Amino acid sequence: MGYLWAFLVGGAICAAGQLLIDLTSLTPARILTGYVVAGVLLSALGLYEPLAEWGGAGATVPLTGFGHNLAKGVREAVASDGWIGIFT
């Protein structure tokens, strides 16, 4: 069942990106950065971790998952080194 959820979550993320390409004048580079920023923001709000646990690789492999991992790394560095951890 995990494969099905990963396929559906990853497919939904990719379909949203394809719709952005087809229906807007956004360039692929802007969509890419938007996905990374969306992953960071959703992670900061605590919404991406439950999605990543439920959707598995379907949520962690796309660019939003990269943003989530960036935010998680910063959070861990701040927890261990204080605010100077942002720069490490």
Stockholm file with secondary structure:
# STOCKHOLM 1.0

chainA/1-88         MGYLWAFLVGGAICAAGQLLIDLTSLTPARILTGYVVAGVLLSALGLYEPLAEWGGAGATVPLTGFGHNLAKGVREAVASDGWIGIFT
#=GR chainA/1-88 SS CHHHHHHHHHHHHHHHHHHHHHHSCCCHHHHHHHHHHHHHHHHHTTCHHHHHHHHTHHHHSSHHHHHHHHHHHHHHHHHHHGGGGGGC
#=GC SS_cons        CHHHHHHHHHHHHHHHHHHHHHHSCCCHHHHHHHHHHHHHHHHHTTCHHHHHHHHTHHHHSSHHHHHHHHHHHHHHHHHHHGGGGGGC
//
